[in-house]
Amino acid sequence: MEIAITRNKKSVVKKAKLCNNMLTRLVGLMFSKPQAAVITSPFESIVSTTIHTFFMRFPIDAIWLNKELEVVDVRKNIKPYRTMVAPKKKAMYILEMPTAKNNPLKEGDKVKFHF
C-alpha cells in the first residue's frame, strides 16, 4: 500500500511505502532502491520508533510524527549502517526518505496522510 503526505495542502511526498505490519516495519527500506516509507508503531513511544540503517543503500532523512501527525523530531542525512537513531520525543510514525536538500518539514509542522 502507498501513502501520500501533504503539509499546508502542498505535497511533501507523492508516494511512500506504508509499513504497517510486523514484517514491513522490520524490513522498512532495507535492501531497497531510494524511496520514501512511512513506518507505523503500534503505540506512541520513543523505544518503538527508534530506527537503524543497517543494510540501507543510501542516506536518509527521518521525520518522527506523534499520533496527531505533528513533527516531533527531524534528523537529516543519516548514513547507512547506523545502529540506533532515537527521536527526542514520543512518536507513532516515522517518515523515512532519501536525503533531500529541500526537505520542508521541521519540528512543530502538522502533516496529513492520504491513502
N, C-alpha and C positions, 0 to 999 in steps of 0.2 A: 504494500500500500504506500502511496505517496501523499505528501502534505505540502502545502504552500504556506508561507509566512509573510505577513504584512505588518508594517508599523505606520500609523497615521495614513492608512489607505494606500501606502506605497509598498511595492514588492521588496522584500528583503531576500527571500529565497523562493524561486519559482517551483522547484521540485526537490523535495527532501525525502529520503527513505525513512519510513516510520518504523522504529524498532520498539515494539510494544509487547513482546513476549520474551520469555527467558532466553530462548536461543538467539533471537535477533538482537536483544540487548547485549548478550555476551559477545557476539561477533561484531556488532557495530560497523565500523568502517575498516576493520582488519582485512587485509588482502584485497581490498577493492581499489578501483580507479578513483581519482579525485571526484568526490560528490559530497552532497550535504546529507546529514542524517539527524533526526530528532529521536533521542533515546528517552523513553519514559521510565519513571521509577514507580514502584507500587505505592510509595508514600513519600512525603516531603522529608528529606534529611540530608545531611552532609555526607554520611558514610555511603548511602545507596546511590549517590550521584558523583562519587569520586571515580575518575577515569584513569586509564593508562593508554599509552600509544604503542604498545608492542605490536609488531607485525604491520605497522602502518607504513605506507609507501610515500607519504607526503606530510608536510607540517599542516597543522590545523589551527583554526580559531575555535575556542569552546565558549559557548554562552550558556550560563545557567539561568533557568527561569523558575520562579516559585509557582504555586498552584494557581495564582491569579494571573499568570503569564507575564509577570513583571521581571525584568532582567535584574538578577541579584549579584552576578559576577561575570566578568569578561576576561578571558585570557587569550592573548594573540600569539600566533607563531609558535605553537607547542610542537617541538621536534619529535620525530619518531623515536620510539624506544624509551620514553619517559615512564617511570614506574608508577607514580601516583600523583594525580593533579586533583586537588580537592577544592570545592567552592568555598568562599568566605562565609556564606550564609546557607541556610537550608534551601534546597531546591527540589523540584519534582521533575523537571525536564532539562535535557542538555541538548543544545543545538551544536553539532559538530559540522564544520565546513572547511574546505581548503582555505588556507590563509589568504586573505584578500586585503589589499591596502585600503579599499573603500568600504570596509565593514562598518555600517552605520550605527550598530547597536552599542548602547552604553548603559551603565547601571541606572535603574530607575525607569527606563523605557518600558512601555507595555506593547505587546505584540498580539496578533490574532492568528490562529491556526485555521486553515481552510482545507477541508478534506475533499 
